[in-house]
Amino acid sequence: MLARILIDQAEIPGGGTLRLIRRGEELSITLGANELMNSRLSGSEEALAGLSLRKLSHLDAPSVLIGGLGMGFTLRAALGILGPASRVTVAELIGTVVDWARGPMASLFGASLDDPRVDMRVAEVTDLILVARNSYDAILLDVDNGPDGLTRASNDRLYTEGGLQAARAALRPGGVLAIWSSAPDEAFTRRLHKAGFVVEVEAVRARASGKGARHTIWLASRPAGPQTRRKLGASPPAPQIDSETGR
């Protein structure tokens, strides 16, 4: 049996420790007894990008916000779909995870972090959402195991009705909020409807091969009115963050 080797660990603001573990060629990120990510299981993270960005195929230069860097599967899938004029902002709360992406996880990321379309920020994605208005065509969230704040209790504010309304305001009309979860949650689906979204729920497999556990992706669209559609390729205003507070 292959040994599990601890490569590094990182403290989560507010409590908890992420651990990066190698077992043979396999990498995993754990929190306590919970495995959050595994290098063999990329299918549902790639689907998070694919399912949402296909809805933006009519746009020349969409602006996308990804919450949670993880092992880079969503980012790489998004870059493979988006055109050269697109913009992708990635918000990762824990700077050590970004260091892992350029170090022990570099083989998973390839050149994605150096892609000129990517703006990598060490920041809480909720803070970027709260200051944005009509800024993004898609917001892709994979910051927890679902709408229950397992990794960090403050993630719960993303999934409240107020947090969802803030996400809706951050999207352009016709934009998509896509959320990854390890399991379905009917109450959360109702909350998305109440926040004014048109909602689709997709069950996807954990493995790119179409095998493995089923995960859930919510595709919540902000309705586009006839007076609010933007021209293709219009450049979005960049969210402004206060240099002192980071908000």
Buried (B, 14 or more C-beta within 10 A) or exposed (E): EEEEEEEBEBEBEEEBEBBBBBBEEEBBBBBEEEEBBBBBBBBBBBBBBBBBBEBBEEBEBBBBBBBBBBBBBBBBBBBEBBEEEBBBBBBBBBEBBBBBBEEBBEEBBEEBBEBEBBEBBBBBBBBBBBBBEBBBBBBBBBBBBBBBBBBBEEBBBBBEEEBBBBBBBBBBBBBBBBBBBBEBBEEBBEBBEEBBBEBBBBEBBBBBEEEBEEBBBBBBBBEBEEEEEBEEEEEBEEBEBEEEEEE
